[in-house]
Amino acid sequence: MPANAQSIILHQYDVSPFSEKVRVVLGIKGLEWYACDEPVIMPKPELTALTGGYRKIPVMQIGADIYCDSQIIIRELESRFPSPSVFVGGDKGLGYGIGVWTDRSIFMNTVTVVFGGMADGANELANEAFRKDREALTGRPFDANAMKMGAPMMAEQLRAQLDWIEHQLADGRTFLMGADAGIADASAYYNLAFARWVYPVSLKILESLPKVAAWEKRVKAIGHGTRHEMSREEALDIAKAATSTEKPHTDPNEPNGLKSGQRVTVMADDYGRDPIVGELVSSSAQHVAIKRTDERVGEVTVHFPRVGFFVMPS
Ligand SMILES: N[C@@H](CCC(=O)N[C@@H](CS)C(=O)NCC(=O)O)C(=O)O
């Protein structure tokens, strides 16, 4: 199938944990998509031409609509491809909250256990350029020794949280919410996948969590849907030729009176806080879309979730 303005393009790299969350959702929905590999460290000129400065991975592109952050990507996939839904069992919305838990708490524990647990601390994997890049990303020193010292304590934190999952699975259910896989599974799984790729020894704790270990295999077996590859240049050409499908809309319930047409700055509230400036197209409790123009890609609309991002008049 030749790619077009309706194709799902995932700007990603293979060992990116948050990309794995999205890839599992693509698998649950059985979708066809294009992987557009981005560099692991800055500079990422093609990615930032699309996003206006957001540098994190994954970013999803459909034509001239650019979705930054796994949460808004999943929301958009659910809206465009509702069946099968990622809201399964009794989950009607709290799945995103489970994502906040896995993305902030479990992810941070896993990173320390993985990087700090390696034989020479983080130095083994992380070369000088990687360390400098992640220091710029987080605004904190990339301290291999601190991670090495913190790893044993974080292993306890990780085990305690995985033990919650063990209990969730205690009645013999296949996936976290019951018979079908959904957003909770994709969210809770990707940290284990990351640890497996980078430092599998850290998953020795699963020996005492047999239900988690078996569930991990079941989520892995879902796969990633149908993946094709796409070059960064081709992705930019598609954006340039396409027109955003987002309609202007002012939400009357915006707590601070944000209005369509207003100039705003959007930035992540945690790490990678690069500001993105544009004109507000639409917003809701869960979504903000801004349009901006770039020499290489023309006019694009960039979408962000609200949880985890600040939107400020600029
Ligand atoms: N809240 C973001 C987090 C994304 C994130 O932290 N991604 C990592 C890779 S998995 C990243 O971008 N690291 C820096 C980089 O790759 O340049 C999301 O849910 O997508």
PDBQT file of the ligand as one rigid body, heavy atoms in Angstrom, charges set to zero:
ROOT
HETATM    1  N1  LIG A 401       5.162  11.647  27.996  1.00  0.00    +0.000 N 
HETATM    2  C1  LIG A 401       5.838  11.191  26.805  1.00  0.00    +0.000 C 
HETATM    3  C2  LIG A 401       7.184  10.605  27.173  1.00  0.00    +0.000 C 
HETATM    4  C3  LIG A 401       8.024  10.299  25.967  1.00  0.00    +0.000 C 
HETATM    5  C4  LIG A 401       9.483   9.990  26.289  1.00  0.00    +0.000 C 
HETATM    6  O1  LIG A 401      10.000  10.258  27.375  1.00  0.00    +0.000 OA
HETATM    7  N2  LIG A 401      10.156   9.421  25.320  1.00  0.00    +0.000 N 
HETATM    8  C5  LIG A 401      11.566   9.122  25.439  1.00  0.00    +0.000 C 
HETATM    9  C6  LIG A 401      11.898   7.908  24.599  1.00  0.00    +0.000 C 
HETATM   10  S1  LIG A 401      10.861   6.538  24.946  1.00  0.00    +0.000 SA
HETATM   11  C7  LIG A 401      12.365  10.247  24.837  1.00  0.00    +0.000 C 
HETATM   12  O2  LIG A 401      11.840  10.992  24.036  1.00  0.00    +0.000 OA
HETATM   13  N3  LIG A 401      13.629  10.369  25.215  1.00  0.00    +0.000 N 
HETATM   14  C8  LIG A 401      14.463  11.381  24.657  1.00  0.00    +0.000 C 
HETATM   15  C9  LIG A 401      14.764  11.191  23.208  1.00  0.00    +0.000 C 
HETATM   16  O3  LIG A 401      14.518  10.121  22.654  1.00  0.00    +0.000 OA
HETATM   17  O4  LIG A 401      15.283  12.124  22.615  1.00  0.00    +0.000 OA
HETATM   18  C10 LIG A 401       4.937  10.177  26.084  1.00  0.00    +0.000 C 
HETATM   19  O5  LIG A 401       4.064   9.586  26.717  1.00  0.00    +0.000 OA
HETATM   20  O6  LIG A 401       5.080  10.013  24.873  1.00  0.00    +0.000 OA
ENDROOT
TORSDOF 0
